[in-house]
Amino acid sequence: MKLTYTNVNGYLIPNLTYKSGEQMEQLGKYGFLRRDYPKKHRNSTYQVMLLQDTIGEHLLEVDKAARELEEMILKQLEEKEPLPDKEADQIAWVRTANQRRPISFWWTIRISHLIL
């Protein structure tokens, strides 16, 4: 592997790239939340994953699993209490749908910390 360098004020800085940068562009809300936790609370683990270039793959897996979990929770809420008829009472439908999103988010975060 041949390294190239950039001269900055007399200092040679290596031009390093990593594959995870492309994967980071595909991350969703849960991937970014997962990235922030080790970055703040387990910095050594985060640095090792970053240097080994495994952070992007890990975050994509976590993001995908959390989104699937959120969809499952939303479906369970729908089965338990169906949404009102959208055409009959649109305001009630929007209100109910907007109330469910934070509930599913909260449960997704709580459960994903146990699983992931």
C-alpha positions, 0 to 999 in steps of 0.5 A: 500500500503506497501512501501519498502525502500533502504538504501543509506548512512544511508538515507532511500529512498522509492522505488517508481514506476509508470505505466507511465514509460512503456507508455513513452517507446511507445512515438513518436516524438510528445509525447516527444515534448509535454512532454518537453513543460510543463516540461520547461514552466509549471513545476507545471502542469507537476509535478502534472501529474507526481505524479498523474501518468496521464502523460503517458496516456496524452502523448500517446493521444497527440502523436497519435492525432499529428501523425494522423494529420501529415498523414492527412496533407501529404495526402492533400499535395499529393492531391494538388501536386502529387509526380512525377513518382518514376520510371521515375525520382527517384531523383525528387521523393525523393526530393519532398517527403523529402520537404513535411515531414518538411512542415507537421511537421511544420503544425502539431506543429502549429495546435496541439498547438491550438487543444491539 
